[in-house]
Amino acid sequence: MLTFQQLFPITGSTEGRLVQDRPVVHLLTDSRKLSQPAGTLFFAIRGKHNDGHLYLGQLYGLGVRQFVVEEATGLAALYPEANILQVKDSLIALQAIAAWHRAQFRIPVLGITGSNGKTIVKEWLAQLLSPDEMVVKSPRSYNSQIGVPLSVWQLDEHHIFGIFEAGVSQPGEMANLQKIIQPTLGVFTNIGSAHDQGFASHEQKTAEKLQLFSQVDLLFYCRDHTLIHEAAQAKGIPAFTWSRKQAADVTIVSSTVSGHKTIVGYTFRGEQHSLAIPFTDEASVENTLHCLAVLLYRGLPLTDIQDRMDRLQPVAMRLEMKEAINGCYLIDDTYNNDLAGLSIALDLLASQLGRGRRTLILSDLLESGMAEEKLYAKVATLTQAHGVERLIGIGPTIQAHAAKFEGDSTFFVSTGDFLQQFSPDQFRNELILLKGARVFGFEKIVHAFQQKVHGTVLEVNLDALVHNLNYYRSKLASGTKLMVMVKAYAYGSGSFEVANLLQFHRVDYLAVAYVDEGVSLREHGITLPVMVMNPSPDSFAKLRQYNLEPEIYSLEQLHDFLATAQAGVSHKIHLKLDTGMHRLGFTGEDFEELFALLRQHPQVRVASAFSHLAGADEALHDDFTNMQLATFSKLAEEAEARLGYTFIKHILNSAGIVRFPEHHLDMVRLGIGLYGVEATGSQQEALQPVSTLKTTISQIKRIRQGETVGYSRKGIADTDKTIATIAIGYADGYDRRFSNGGGEVIINGRRAPIIGNVCMDMCMVDVTGIPAKAGDEVVVFGPQLTLVELARRIGTIPYELLTNVSARVKRIFFSE
Ligand SMILES: *Cc1c(COP(=O)(O)O)cnc(C)c1O
């Protein structure tokens, strides 16, 4: 086992301090993912948006005693029991340690890269090679400069085959990953346009990726990808190829779709064979053929190959979070179940605070190779470390080890047994993680937990949200604070989930419109400071009780607030200044009285003063905006002088952040940009769409020329038509202005216009010539049909469309 002392020669560093030599068991790069402090080695990594050094104190407080840092001054005194290794670059140290670890094993290791399909080929190969090979693989898509070392670190004595994926976004990265993975075999899936930005050309990108395979004994790829073939040949890399067009090690001679399968005829070593692949889409077939090549090379009997292929399952790439019965939420991760996957899913569970009790429903683990005793002891420690409060174990093996699990735990031999005694009132306000191996059929449990779904859902992509957050963060100087507007149910996308994520990603402030919104954030475990923009006097008591901070915009309101103040209890307020919007706020004329009052009530502290721009998004208003900016800075300066202390000053919204970088001041207020709409229109491509509104087709009708559709007979068929009735109407927030061709939806990839008037719960679309049947999915807005376009069509703004999606539309949150 690796110990701290050995890290000095491994990383080549001589700086640091060794208090007591300890084993290094867990490598940690994200302080939020700490689960077992003893044995943890924390790497303080400096990233674009964060600095690991900021969390040393917190981690030390939680019991972590081993650190890799870039800046060690003063740490020895602060953390007397800590072992400290000082290096030039903590990330490089992490990589060096992983590379050292990898070199301890003499097993075949397969590296996978390519533009698409890496994760799927990795997961499938692992499925196909087990049970006879103890395969270690990257968890999910851990393929980055940090993910790869963490993946490789999992290697241990009982593995006989390793599969790791590697992804790069800019030149120079792959050589690093090669040194860590040290692959002896390789799969190059394909080369496409993903992550093109970082590379001058596809050739450059191919050459870069090929560096992963500089030392392999054999590289698997499809010979028809000419770029890959030529580059591999030029480098003299030994190849094992398959092709649909020319002679190769595996030559595909026929391919026909039959039902849900694709039957592929191929020749291998001069003989003809056929294989039934359980998929029909192009990408899945290609991914399967990569796997076939590897299996043939490994010498698996053909009958076994077919057997295993039959059992291949689509890879669930998303961890979905769904609403369920009685205020519960489900994280549905019912596709594989091994230790690494369990640990990642538990991280997600742990990051969702305040959603009530944390429940885990777990099947037997299919982790071959480790003794059951040891395996379930590990599972018990993991669940405990991640704060699981209720465990339901399903399967004979986990049941046999029931005694290892402390606290609230129940066990069932099978999924059927569990369902038999299942009743909805046993679950209330819980966050339930479902983690089950496929054979346990947990879909049935998911089904039992899901409320009856109204056909319309708003899917919220949490990864896109984080991407957008980071985009705006990258525009801020370090030290500039970030307030995020989560008013109006987080612009329609669901406030707790979004607030939770923002808290996890450490924004500085949240803002809501009303006290009730703030109260509900607090009730869901949000502890960030929350500003309430429009608190009414009758809600001041609640505001104090829940430690919310009011915006104060008038003398009258301040009098009301002070009237309810309790002596000796301090309270923070935020002053709104009117610099030209003429909505709410103080002007200079109020200052005399305002500050006289505040001086009389020193327990009321001004935490910030702010103003709002009326036209930050349009150059047309720049003179006016500059006037507002100047007025604000003058008023804020005067306010500070009169108060005798300083406070946070902020004026910019999303558009302002982009257009007025010199005026970020102490804090900015991010709104619509977080939700994927770039208000100035100039940097829309930098953001990712967050919400997709979907519904379904209820019925298809054929109508004759001259017949009419819907209320007031507004939709008139000018020819014979096929009409689809879809399950969304103005009560769901689908604007009535979309009536009569005003709006379009997407059905099976094609655009279909609204025909007739939008009704309360439904509307009709013209699907003439579009393949469509009852039950098909309809995209109302999303990445291919943007809010910006739809808003323009009916003369409104994306804000209105987003926030109009009504509460009865179910929100589904997911993350890749
Ligand atoms: C809503 C709001 C914002 C955010 O505006 P966006 O245009 O969505 O970025 C900022 N400040 C105030 C006072 C707001 O009400």
PDBQT file of the ligand as one rigid body, heavy atoms in Angstrom, charges set to zero:
ROOT
HETATM    1  C1  LIG A 901     -34.590  39.756 -12.455  1.00  0.00    +0.000 C 
HETATM    2  C2  LIG A 901     -33.581  40.725 -12.049  1.00  0.00    +0.000 A 
HETATM    3  C3  LIG A 901     -32.231  40.597 -12.476  1.00  0.00    +0.000 A 
HETATM    4  C4  LIG A 901     -31.783  39.572 -13.470  1.00  0.00    +0.000 C 
HETATM    5  O1  LIG A 901     -32.064  40.022 -14.762  1.00  0.00    +0.000 OA
HETATM    6  P1  LIG A 901     -31.682  39.161 -16.064  1.00  0.00    +0.000 P 
HETATM    7  O2  LIG A 901     -32.010  40.036 -17.184  1.00  0.00    +0.000 OA
HETATM    8  O3  LIG A 901     -32.561  37.966 -16.004  1.00  0.00    +0.000 OA
HETATM    9  O4  LIG A 901     -30.266  38.829 -15.924  1.00  0.00    +0.000 OA
HETATM   10  C5  LIG A 901     -31.310  41.455 -11.946  1.00  0.00    +0.000 A 
HETATM   11  N1  LIG A 901     -31.667  42.421 -11.067  1.00  0.00    +0.000 NA
HETATM   12  C6  LIG A 901     -32.950  42.596 -10.670  1.00  0.00    +0.000 A 
HETATM   13  C7  LIG A 901     -33.260  43.694  -9.710  1.00  0.00    +0.000 C 
HETATM   14  C8  LIG A 901     -33.950  41.761 -11.140  1.00  0.00    +0.000 A 
HETATM   15  O5  LIG A 901     -35.213  41.945 -10.763  1.00  0.00    +0.000 OA
ENDROOT
TORSDOF 0
